[in-house]
Amino acid sequence: METVRAALAAVSERHTSYSIYRRQNEQEDQSDGMKDESGESAVTSEEVGLIVQRSQDRKKALMYLVLVSLFLLIIAFILGYVSSRGNCTSCAEVEETNREPLRGDGCDYWPNPDTSSEKVLYWGDLKAMLKNYLDGQEIAKITRIMSNRSHPAGSPHLHELTRMIHGKLKSFHLNHVWADSHYVTLPFPNRSSPSYLRVTDENGTRLEDIVLDADAYLAYSPRDTVSGGLVYGHYGRAEDFARLSEFGVSVKNNLVILRVGKSSFGEKVALAEQEGAIGVLIYPDPVDLPQYPRGLGLQSNTAISGHVHRGTGDPFTPGFPSFNHTQFPPMNSSALPQIVAQPISVSAANNLLRRLGGHDAPPEWRGRHPSNIYKLGPTFKRAGDRLQLAVTTRMVSTVISNVFGSIEGFAEPDRYIIFGAQRDSWSEGAAKSGVGTAILLELARAFSKMVENGFKPRRSLLFASWDAGEFGSVGATEWLEGYLTMMHLKAVAYFSLDKAVLGDDRLHTESSPLLHNLIETVIKQVESPKWNGQTIYSQIVARNPDYVNNILKPLTMDSSAYPFTAFAGVPAMELSFREQYSDYWFLDTKLDTYQALEKQLNGRLADVSRAVAEVMGQMAIILTHNDRLHLNYQVYSDVTLNYLTQLQDFANELKSRGLTLQWLYSARGDFIRSAERLTNLISSSDEGNERLNRIYNDKIMRVEFYFLSQYVSATETPFRHILHGQGDHTLGALYKHFQLLQLDPSKFDEKRFRKQLALVTWTLQGAANALSGDVWSIGNNSF
């Protein structure tokens, strides 16, 4: 402004000088005229010329003065405008200070009229909006509709439910609603020729039929009929088979009967196959799952269904999507079993166990039956008796459909936060799929309402209803396989809603460590569905301060979130409420009904499911609304350290063989330094810089992907994550191999060990390099 005042003063001074000059000339002209009229002085031609020249000079001076004045005025206006802009960036900023912005108060810059009247929404506003729009009664209503009868993949009833879900998503006015289809081969019970289990004599003559639960089966068991002795193998873990060997009991060429629990059905069958068994029976022991008649558990004639594929997705198109145009030759996943498997009820198990002879089972192997029932076999008490099992499942080519809806982000629409829920169920499936689907729809409706009322998520929200989940997350995995090359570039996180409500007392999560801080932040702000006035977090720590080890569990293959992290490299979480001292026993049985679930919850399904939706919704708000992603990428420094600490116990054995863990420690050190460097860069940068935010967020959201081994095949070893995956390339497999140095050195394979160590080391080093940045920042040598 001082510059403007000086310019105006100069103009005024020049104008004053010109006025004095003009008056002097006018006086001289008047004097000349008077002389001429009196005749005292004659005007010569030279004097006339001089007068004309003087007049022209005055006109030129006047023109130059006008131009200079105009130029100075323009400069003054520009300087004044810039100065006023610096004092008032926008009227929206004035409004944020609670002063009503006026167009005539010196603020000429005004935001787009379409958005100038919108209120700025903060974290507290968004939490309140979400809580206000979520309706627990609507969740309970949809759960009842979803679980009114069985709806397996490919069934007409599931098709009706699929159309209903598609219609509801469209009614919420989401930006996009669509479906994709996959062509898969699924196993189903053969009603015309059912599987059977019978006791025979040594000649194969039928002595007694063992009654099977006609509604239960194990998907992907091969079709076959086998006959042999029977061995009781506890839970079928590696240590259980080792214990059998100690007793001199072999499962080779025999069937083995195992209890539900401790490991997946697929793992039980795979280990039995490795030990030489020809078939597997799996039953729910009363010590693990209570039975009726008190109404606290399963009926004695109920078996538990499942699948025995040690993987996810369609096992006949391993590693690639089963779209209709796929022309790959048919192949089988290496994770499919080669021996038959069948679930049986506790009644059927009792019938078989009391026939067994042989060595007494260890005391800790005995359940709630009389202790003399638990014999190891493989012989029967009556000499010559044998057991015959026939599995007759049929394979059916089936079209499955995933249904999607999305709300586009306003700033980064190509970044997704994904909610997903299984839609199909072999039974009514109230807890298995019904409540998850209902929460999915309610979250879609609530977020749509929030957007209508001013919420502008930076990133997109994606809502996915998966088909064929009962067969091992087939729909979700096939979708991931179809978009594998881009998923880690776009998906920020995945939240599974399957089995979300199994009780109302304690929180249980299976999660990628990158999301642990996020869940802790949210449960400190959501009220417990059971205890009024307490947050979920305060309820947990009041019982046990070590909440991390009590509620934060690693992802398992039984979780539908597992393939997102272990296969696609996307941080994922599955969350559920459960009972404190008992489980919901009816999962994967015909007893999983709406009435059973409401009874478990004492009629409070609406309240508990609403709390789950609020927790999930708040995590999504944080990830989709904040400028920077709330993912704790540094946590993998601690996770890898835990493994290295265990490996250090074998340092002497390694040294004696000329082996070292030096390079593995070095790779971890590089990862720590890269993570710290990124953290420092982020903390010292301008949070309002969109370009930098994008760069940093891209690095953060890809950390999970960096832990996928790039040195193994995605088709042969799909779960490539070195921490959560399956295979020789993982830290877990490396540790198990290490243990042989002490447990059984003769089985230690040095060549295999060197390869395992190289795979783990270079994957961890690759993660450190990717997090570090540009190649010129990653030197590994010096002169």
VENZI-V339145 format. One record per residue. N is the residue number from 1. RES is the residue in one letter. PSI is psi in whole degrees, -180 to 180 (* if undefined). Layout:
n: [N,N]
res: [RES,RES]
psi: [PSI,PSI]
This chain:
n: [1,2,3,4,5,6,7,8,9,10,11,12,13,14,15,16,17,18,19,20,21,22,23,24,25,26,27,28,29,30,31,32,33,34,35,36,37,38,39,40,41,42,43,44,45,46,47,48,49,50,51,52,53,54,55,56,57,58,59,60,61,62,63,64,65,66,67,68,69,70,71,72,73,74,75,76,77,78,79,80,81,82,83,84,85,86,87,88,89,90,91,92,93,94,95,96,97,98,99,100,101,102,103,104,105,106,107,108,109,110,111,112,113,114,115,116,117,118,119,120,121,122,123,124,125,126,127,128,129,130,131,132,133,134,135,136,137,138,139,140,141,142,143,144,145,146,147,148,149,150,151,152,153,154,155,156,157,158,159,160,161,162,163,164,165,166,167,168,169,170,171,172,173,174,175,176,177,178,179,180,181,182,183,184,185,186,187,188,189,190,191,192,193,194,195,196,197,198,199,200,201,202,203,204,205,206,207,208,209,210,211,212,213,214,215,216,217,218,219,220,221,222,223,224,225,226,227,228,229,230,231,232,233,234,235,236,237,238,239,240,241,242,243,244,245,246,247,248,249,250,251,252,253,254,255,256,257,258,259,260,261,262,263,264,265,266,267,268,269,270,271,272,273,274,275,276,277,278,279,280,281,282,283,284,285,286,287,288,289,290,291,292,293,294,295,296,297,298,299,300,301,302,303,304,305,306,307,308,309,310,311,312,313,314,315,316,317,318,319,320,321,322,323,324,325,326,327,328,329,330,331,332,333,334,335,336,337,338,339,340,341,342,343,344,345,346,347,348,349,350,351,352,353,354,355,356,357,358,359,360,361,362,363,364,365,366,367,368,369,370,371,372,373,374,375,376,377,378,379,380,381,382,383,384,385,386,387,388,389,390,391,392,393,394,395,396,397,398,399,400,401,402,403,404,405,406,407,408,409,410,411,412,413,414,415,416,417,418,419,420,421,422,423,424,425,426,427,428,429,430,431,432,433,434,435,436,437,438,439,440,441,442,443,444,445,446,447,448,449,450,451,452,453,454,455,456,457,458,459,460,461,462,463,464,465,466,467,468,469,470,471,472,473,474,475,476,477,478,479,480,481,482,483,484,485,486,487,488,489,490,491,492,493,494,495,496,497,498,499,500,501,502,503,504,505,506,507,508,509,510,511,512,513,514,515,516,517,518,519,520,521,522,523,524,525,526,527,528,529,530,531,532,533,534,535,536,537,538,539,540,541,542,543,544,545,546,547,548,549,550,551,552,553,554,555,556,557,558,559,560,561,562,563,564,565,566,567,568,569,570,571,572,573,574,575,576,577,578,579,580,581,582,583,584,585,586,587,588,589,590,591,592,593,594,595,596,597,598,599,600,601,602,603,604,605,606,607,608,609,610,611,612,613,614,615,616,617,618,619,620,621,622,623,624,625,626,627,628,629,630,631,632,633,634,635,636,637,638,639,640,641,642,643,644,645,646,647,648,649,650,651,652,653,654,655,656,657,658,659,660,661,662,663,664,665,666,667,668,669,670,671,672,673,674,675,676,677,678,679,680,681,682,683,684,685,686,687,688,689,690,691,692,693,694,695,696,697,698,699,700,701,702,703,704,705,706,707,708,709,710,711,712,713,714,715,716,717,718,719,720,721,722,723,724,725,726,727,728,729,730,731,732,733,734,735,736,737,738,739,740,741,742,743,744,745,746,747,748,749,750,751,752,753,754,755,756,757,758,759,760,761,762,763,764,765,766,767,768,769,770,771,772,773,774,775,776,777,778,779,780,781,782,783]
res: [M,E,T,V,R,A,A,L,A,A,V,S,E,R,H,T,S,Y,S,I,Y,R,R,Q,N,E,Q,E,D,Q,S,D,G,M,K,D,E,S,G,E,S,A,V,T,S,E,E,V,G,L,I,V,Q,R,S,Q,D,R,K,K,A,L,M,Y,L,V,L,V,S,L,F,L,L,I,I,A,F,I,L,G,Y,V,S,S,R,G,N,C,T,S,C,A,E,V,E,E,T,N,R,E,P,L,R,G,D,G,C,D,Y,W,P,N,P,D,T,S,S,E,K,V,L,Y,W,G,D,L,K,A,M,L,K,N,Y,L,D,G,Q,E,I,A,K,I,T,R,I,M,S,N,R,S,H,P,A,G,S,P,H,L,H,E,L,T,R,M,I,H,G,K,L,K,S,F,H,L,N,H,V,W,A,D,S,H,Y,V,T,L,P,F,P,N,R,S,S,P,S,Y,L,R,V,T,D,E,N,G,T,R,L,E,D,I,V,L,D,A,D,A,Y,L,A,Y,S,P,R,D,T,V,S,G,G,L,V,Y,G,H,Y,G,R,A,E,D,F,A,R,L,S,E,F,G,V,S,V,K,N,N,L,V,I,L,R,V,G,K,S,S,F,G,E,K,V,A,L,A,E,Q,E,G,A,I,G,V,L,I,Y,P,D,P,V,D,L,P,Q,Y,P,R,G,L,G,L,Q,S,N,T,A,I,S,G,H,V,H,R,G,T,G,D,P,F,T,P,G,F,P,S,F,N,H,T,Q,F,P,P,M,N,S,S,A,L,P,Q,I,V,A,Q,P,I,S,V,S,A,A,N,N,L,L,R,R,L,G,G,H,D,A,P,P,E,W,R,G,R,H,P,S,N,I,Y,K,L,G,P,T,F,K,R,A,G,D,R,L,Q,L,A,V,T,T,R,M,V,S,T,V,I,S,N,V,F,G,S,I,E,G,F,A,E,P,D,R,Y,I,I,F,G,A,Q,R,D,S,W,S,E,G,A,A,K,S,G,V,G,T,A,I,L,L,E,L,A,R,A,F,S,K,M,V,E,N,G,F,K,P,R,R,S,L,L,F,A,S,W,D,A,G,E,F,G,S,V,G,A,T,E,W,L,E,G,Y,L,T,M,M,H,L,K,A,V,A,Y,F,S,L,D,K,A,V,L,G,D,D,R,L,H,T,E,S,S,P,L,L,H,N,L,I,E,T,V,I,K,Q,V,E,S,P,K,W,N,G,Q,T,I,Y,S,Q,I,V,A,R,N,P,D,Y,V,N,N,I,L,K,P,L,T,M,D,S,S,A,Y,P,F,T,A,F,A,G,V,P,A,M,E,L,S,F,R,E,Q,Y,S,D,Y,W,F,L,D,T,K,L,D,T,Y,Q,A,L,E,K,Q,L,N,G,R,L,A,D,V,S,R,A,V,A,E,V,M,G,Q,M,A,I,I,L,T,H,N,D,R,L,H,L,N,Y,Q,V,Y,S,D,V,T,L,N,Y,L,T,Q,L,Q,D,F,A,N,E,L,K,S,R,G,L,T,L,Q,W,L,Y,S,A,R,G,D,F,I,R,S,A,E,R,L,T,N,L,I,S,S,S,D,E,G,N,E,R,L,N,R,I,Y,N,D,K,I,M,R,V,E,F,Y,F,L,S,Q,Y,V,S,A,T,E,T,P,F,R,H,I,L,H,G,Q,G,D,H,T,L,G,A,L,Y,K,H,F,Q,L,L,Q,L,D,P,S,K,F,D,E,K,R,F,R,K,Q,L,A,L,V,T,W,T,L,Q,G,A,A,N,A,L,S,G,D,V,W,S,I,G,N,N,S,F]
psi: [-33,-38,-41,-44,-41,-41,-42,-36,-39,-42,-43,-40,-42,-34,-39,-43,-40,-37,-43,-44,-38,-40,-39,-43,-38,-39,-40,-38,-42,-40,-42,-40,-41,-40,-36,-39,-32,-11,4,-20,130,142,120,167,-32,-37,-36,-44,-39,-38,-43,-43,-40,-37,-43,-39,-39,-37,-43,-42,-39,-41,-45,-39,-40,-44,-45,-43,-43,-42,-42,-36,-39,-45,-43,-40,-44,-47,-39,-39,-45,-41,-43,-34,-38,-29,-19,94,-45,155,-23,-35,-35,-40,-35,-22,16,24,127,120,135,141,-25,12,24,-2,102,-13,124,132,174,127,-20,-22,-7,-27,-4,140,140,125,127,178,-45,-39,-43,-39,-45,-40,-47,-47,-37,-37,-22,133,107,-35,-34,-38,-45,-38,-46,-36,-42,-42,-43,-26,32,-20,171,149,69,165,136,-5,154,-37,-39,-35,-39,-43,-35,-44,-37,-46,-42,-43,-39,-42,-39,-36,-18,-2,44,164,-39,140,128,175,153,150,149,151,105,164,119,143,141,156,146,99,-30,-25,77,157,157,160,128,154,132,168,-178,-17,-1,6,132,130,-39,138,133,123,128,154,111,-20,-2,142,169,109,143,8,137,157,127,164,126,159,137,-168,-178,131,133,120,26,-124,-3,26,170,-41,-27,-42,-33,-37,-39,-41,-36,-33,0,22,126,139,-2,131,20,163,157,137,127,157,148,139,166,-28,166,161,-41,-40,-39,-48,-39,-43,-39,-40,-42,-32,-3,11,156,-7,159,136,134,128,158,107,142,-23,-23,-41,108,154,166,171,1,0,16,-4,-151,157,150,-16,17,131,164,125,166,-164,157,20,122,57,-169,162,-177,113,-7,-2,61,124,-11,157,150,54,162,-29,1,126,18,148,146,142,163,143,142,-10,6,140,158,1,154,154,145,133,145,161,170,-30,-45,-39,-41,-42,-40,-44,-35,-10,-17,146,-157,-162,146,143,150,149,-39,-9,-9,139,-141,12,165,137,-27,-8,-32,88,160,-22,-159,-4,159,161,-37,118,138,-14,145,165,134,129,131,124,126,25,152,146,132,126,123,138,122,153,126,141,136,150,150,148,118,139,150,-25,-41,71,-17,15,129,139,122,130,141,149,139,139,-33,163,139,-31,-158,-35,43,-49,-34,-45,-25,-52,-34,-43,-40,-42,-39,-49,-39,-37,-41,-44,-45,-45,-34,-42,-40,-41,-40,-25,27,-11,129,86,136,-42,163,150,129,130,120,129,112,143,157,35,-28,-23,12,55,46,-50,-45,-43,-40,-38,-44,-42,-35,-25,29,-38,-18,-11,-44,-16,-16,-34,120,-45,158,135,117,135,7,142,39,-24,105,2,-167,14,-42,151,138,130,144,123,154,139,-24,-20,2,-45,-35,-47,-35,-41,-43,-43,-11,-9,-7,134,142,137,-11,-36,108,140,-3,143,165,-39,-47,-34,-39,-52,-23,-31,-39,111,-26,64,-28,-48,-12,-32,-21,102,155,157,140,163,-20,-14,137,-12,-17,-50,-25,-40,-53,-28,-46,-12,37,129,133,157,140,131,143,155,138,171,154,-45,6,163,168,107,-7,1,139,26,169,-6,0,81,167,-40,-41,-40,-43,-37,-41,-34,6,41,18,31,-42,-42,-45,-44,-33,-38,-41,-46,-37,-42,-50,-42,-41,-39,-40,-38,-45,-44,-28,-14,-37,150,-37,144,138,67,129,81,-21,-15,-27,-16,-43,-38,-45,-33,-38,-43,-45,-34,-41,-39,-29,-22,-19,18,-42,-43,-41,-44,-37,-22,5,25,157,155,15,-47,-28,-42,-39,-42,-41,-41,-41,-39,-43,-47,-39,-41,-43,-40,-43,-42,-43,-41,-43,-45,-27,0,165,118,-18,-1,103,-37,-46,-40,-43,-44,-48,-42,-38,-42,-44,-46,-12,0,-43,-41,-35,-23,6,126,125,5,7,157,137,-23,-35,-31,78,-32,82,-4,128,-13,-38,-4,-170,128,174,-17,-4,158,-34,-44,-38,-43,-42,-38,-38,-41,-26,-24,-30,-37,-43,80,-26,-23,-4,125,104,-38,-45,-41,-44,-39,-44,-45,-38,-43,-46,-45,-47,-26,-44,-40,-38,-38,-42,-43,-43,-37,-28,-43,-130,157,-28,-3,6,37,145,16,164,157,*]
